[in-house]
């Protein structure tokens, strides 16, 4: 008698988000994330160029320089509120919420 078990990883256990750079600065879609749920943020390499690829979210301890072939930032938002996303040179800014 064989017994099958369900996979331990839950599909959709990450919240997927995409980071763009537009007319108003960094834009995260969706702009509202859930607290304590891991985020897999894909950075759009077409609109995020130059120093803007050194992405920081200071209040959440996130800092990563994006390169071709490694354009995903993973983190867990452990606090609620509005957070600033910026580049390391303080040239680009954006905001998003965690609820």
PyMOL commands that set and color helices and strands:
alter all, ss='L'
color gray80, all
select helices_A, chain A and resi 50-53+58-60
alter helices_A, ss='H'
color red, helices_A
select strands_A, chain A and resi 15-22+25-29+32-33+38-43+54-57+62-65+72-76+81-87+93-98
alter strands_A, ss='S'
color yellow, strands_A
deselect
rebuild
show_as cartoon
